[in-house]
Amino acid sequence: MDNYTSKVICTLFFILGLIAADAQNNSQPDYKKYEPSPTHPFGQANPNAPEGIRDYGPLIGECDCRSVSRGPDQTWGDTVSMVWRFKYIMNGQAVQDETIKADGSHSGSIRQYNADSSKWYVHYYSTGGAPSVLPAWEGQKTDEHTIRLYRENKAPNGTPGYYRITFSEISQEGFNWIGEWVDTGETVQFPLWKIFCTKRKQ
């Protein structure tokens, strides 16, 4: 077999491989076409889902993060290393995330977007406990780089307010996150937890 014939045969096998791979991808049943897969390990946004489902698009994947929070005495504790992973679930119509922390206090959330209210509803769970009803936040994207979520929460002295969560400086490079107590007018802000994340290259 001469060199030219060998190259032609190799090219044909390569093309046939691409066709087979494409056929396999296209043969996925519709109900799991946008689920995590070897080709898309963190899933894909379903094109039939509301446009808001893409708010978390830049976060999809894995980030290396630094977490710091206040202790019972209200002083800031040590910085904890963690991995924060986001993926599309329910065939690309919701987002799930999980944090794997060096101190063993892991957590996660299920994030669903409601097109009627144009809001996200986020249910949170962690290794710190298993409540019969998961705490939930609601909110929305406020600008291109910010998502803000709220949950009613009184201060220790009984003052009405919210536990406010803010994803800020969102980009393909990473994001910042802060959890803080705010009064109902959001004029008083008391930060409780901060996380700084850098996106891993996929």
Sequence and secondary structure as in RCSB ss.txt:
>XXXX:A:sequence
MDNYTSKVICTLFFILGLIAADAQNNSQPDYKKYEPSPTHPFGQANPNAPEGIRDYGPLIGECDCRSVSRGPDQT
WGDTVSMVWRFKYIMNGQAVQDETIKADGSHSGSIRQYNADSSKWYVHYYSTGGAPSVLPAWEGQKTDEHTIRLY
RENKAPNGTPGYYRITFSEISQEGFNWIGEWVDTGETVQFPLWKIFCTKRKQ
>XXXX:A:secstr
  HHHHHHHHHHHHHHHHHHHHHHHHTS GGGTTS  SSSTT    TTS GGGGGGGGG EEEEEEEEEB TTS 
B   EEEEEEEEEETTTTEEEEEEEETTS  EEEEEEEETTTTEEEEEEEETTB  SS  EEEEEEEETTEEEEE
EE   TT   EEEEEEEEEEETTEEEEEEEEEETTS  EEEEEEEEEEE   
